[in-house]
Amino acid sequence: MERNQPRTQPNLIYVFADQLRLSACGYAGDRLSQTPNIDRLAGESMNFANAVSGHPVCAPYRASLFTGKYTTSTGMVINEISMNPNHRCVGHVLTDNDYDTAYIGKWHLSANELGHHFETRNSYTPPGEHRLGFDGFWAAYNFHHDYYGMYYHADTADKIPMDGYEPDGQTDMAIGQLRRLAGADRPFALFLSYGTPHDPWTPDNVPAEYLARFKDAEFALPRNYLDADDPHADAWAKLSSEERASIPEWLRVYYAMTANLDWNLGRLLAAVDELGLRDDTVFVFTSDHGELFGAHGRKGKNIFYEEAVRVPFLLRQPGRVPQGETDVCLNTCDIMPTLLSLLDLPVPSEVEGTDLSPFALGEAGEEPEAAFLQGTGATADWSDGHEWRALRDKRYTYAIYRADRQELLFDNAEDPCQMRNLAGDPGHAAVLERFRGLLARSMDRVSDTFESCTWYRDHWTEDRRILRTATLSAG
């Protein structure tokens, strides 16, 4: 049975962007980016240089983040289905151990319609079990990506307008919460879920001053751009000729959104310092997944390529977490047990991820051999033919598609753009066999039987809601 903790634990601030890929951060080597605050935080943090999104889609990522489980155990196999609340989540552990919680921004776990994003029935999550233990301050919505003239919900269905640019208003709100929380005698956990730099990447969806910073920048197509659509792509990943022509301007807006995000992160970090919270707070900055912008003939995410899965993951607690870099393979489901351990809180026995807190503390620990990645269907529709499984270790990415059993193997050290598939190379036969065995063991450990997307629709859901009575196993 979990014990109540004395009020001496560190605080937690968890900030995550939406669709920010690692390669768009200055500290990762991008010369076009303007991310001085992210870069400064990287210098003050333990940088998890091999952090990946275990399922690079918005809702599946969030389900794994909050449960510490893989997608095939949460059932959140696509976007726009409603999460089963019968999991022991990070919010429950925090609340039960006297943490004051605050959640601000995108939630994306309790809407059950494809479309109708702005309808209250899809945007509002009422107090109770569907907030997954976040029982404190709530200023959230399921999802939307128009960043002007938007709104959030508190504890009623009323839409509360957000004046100005949404990330600016969300940061103001987060700073206000920090002022409230800093004076209390309870530890707190603040989650700030930004919507940017997710599309639409139109000039009217970002402040003009940030867009102006990039007016003379030259944005080119990716080195691994392909003119033809990936044959495994779903409808969200395919590119029309007009969209292909728009990629450089999409990138301009994306980088402008990221620069604004960086400015807001700087304001939040300044408030942490002003309120004397720096030393007593575990501060995390990360993202749910990346974006391809035409790489490999795809847009969006929902694929095992580096542009989609590689994300920043910076963890800071001065005086305890050393400044530096670790190359341990950090997966999304590892975040919950790692953070709970750093807070000296119990990790639920049902968690499937690995506690990597020793690596955050600069210590030795048992490393995962690779991160196990899952793709379980189309981004937001019950459509078969797009499912895949993958592994990413410190050097290689191995993947296999369900539909045609095509295998892919990339040496990310020698081929960072992943343009040469080595699966048929006799010189890599032993590597391929190693990954085949490791994938079989990884899937077996969590009862992942590589089902089709519609199998989950037919066996786990009703009206796009994951059934409470469903056995949370594919076996």
Secondary structure, DSSP 4 states (H G I P E B T S, - for coil): -PPPPPTTSPEEEEEEESS--GGGSGGGT-SS---HHHHHHHHHSEEEEEEB-SS-SHHHHHHHHHHS--HHHH---SSSSBPP--S--HHHHHHHTTPEEEEEEE--SS--SSS-TTSHHHH---SSGGGTT--SEEEEES-----EEEEEBSSSSPPEEEEEEHHHHHHHHHHHHHHHHHTSSS-EEEEEE--TTPSP--GGGS-HHHHHTTTT------TTB-SSPPTT--TTT---HHHHHHHHHHHHHHHHHHHHHHHHHHHHHHHHHHTT-STTEEEEEEES----TTBTT--SS-SSSHHHHB--EEEE-TTTSPSEEEEEEE-GGGHHHHHHHHTT-PPPTT--S---HHHHTT---PPPSSEEEEE-SSSSS---S--EEEEE-SSEEEEEETTT--EEEEETTT-TT-----TT-GGGHHHHHHHHHHHHHHHHHTT-----HHHHHHHHEETTEE-TTS-SS--
